[in-house]
């Protein structure tokens, strides 16, 4: 069963720290929203794999999710 990707764990951040960063930076907040939406798309595509979601579609979704994650990490490291 597909599971959501744990961004906070990957970034080594707590919910409180992320909440603070998001409230201080509207662009960062929007990236977190986009990441959540893209992650949901990946989870749905993985769940529907049995009914024929092409591998290239799933790969593209994962690449897009990674690009958003990289942008978030870049902002947080600045």
C-alpha positions as CSV (number, residue, x, y, z in Angstrom):
1,X,0.0,0.0,0.0
2,X,1.5,3.4,-1.0
3,X,2.2,5.8,1.9
4,X,2.8,9.5,2.0
5,X,6.4,10.7,1.8
6,X,7.5,12.2,5.2
7,X,9.1,15.5,4.2
8,X,9.7,16.6,7.8
9,X,11.7,13.5,8.5
10,X,13.7,13.9,5.3
11,X,14.5,17.5,6.2
12,X,15.2,16.7,9.9
13,X,12.7,19.2,11.1
14,X,10.0,19.3,13.7
15,X,6.4,20.4,13.0
16,X,6.9,23.4,15.2
17,X,10.0,24.5,13.3
18,X,8.3,24.1,9.9
19,X,5.2,25.9,11.2
20,X,7.4,28.9,12.2
21,X,9.3,28.9,8.9
22,X,6.0,28.7,6.9
23,X,4.4,31.6,8.8
24,X,7.5,33.8,8.2
25,X,7.8,33.0,4.5
26,X,4.8,32.9,2.2
27,X,6.8,31.5,-0.7
28,X,8.1,28.6,1.5
29,X,4.5,28.0,2.7
30,X,3.3,27.8,-0.9
31,X,6.1,25.3,-1.7
32,X,5.0,23.1,1.2
33,X,1.4,23.2,-0.1
34,X,2.6,22.3,-3.6
35,X,4.7,19.5,-2.1
36,X,1.7,18.1,-0.3
37,X,-0.4,18.2,-3.4
38,X,2.3,16.5,-5.5
39,X,2.9,13.8,-2.9
40,X,-0.8,13.1,-2.9
41,X,-0.7,12.7,-6.7
42,X,2.3,10.3,-6.3
43,X,0.5,8.2,-3.7
44,X,-2.7,8.0,-5.8
45,X,-0.7,7.0,-8.9
46,X,1.1,4.3,-6.9
47,X,-2.2,3.1,-5.6
48,X,-3.6,3.0,-9.2
49,X,-0.5,1.2,-10.5
50,X,-2.4,-2.0,-10.8
51,X,-4.9,-0.4,-13.2
52,X,-2.3,1.0,-15.5
53,X,-0.6,4.2,-14.5
54,X,2.4,4.2,-16.8
55,X,5.8,4.1,-15.3
56,X,6.9,7.3,-17.1
57,X,3.9,9.2,-15.5
58,X,4.8,8.0,-12.1
59,X,8.5,8.8,-12.6
60,X,7.6,12.4,-13.8
61,X,5.4,12.9,-10.7
62,X,8.2,11.8,-8.4
63,X,10.7,14.0,-10.2
64,X,8.4,17.0,-9.8
65,X,7.9,16.2,-6.1
66,X,11.7,16.0,-5.7
67,X,12.2,19.4,-7.4
68,X,9.8,21.0,-5.0
69,X,11.6,19.3,-2.1
70,X,14.9,20.6,-3.3
71,X,13.5,24.2,-3.5
72,X,12.3,23.9,0.1
73,X,15.6,22.5,1.3
74,X,17.5,25.3,-0.5
75,X,15.4,28.0,1.2
76,X,15.7,26.4,4.6
77,X,19.5,26.1,4.2
78,X,19.9,29.8,3.3
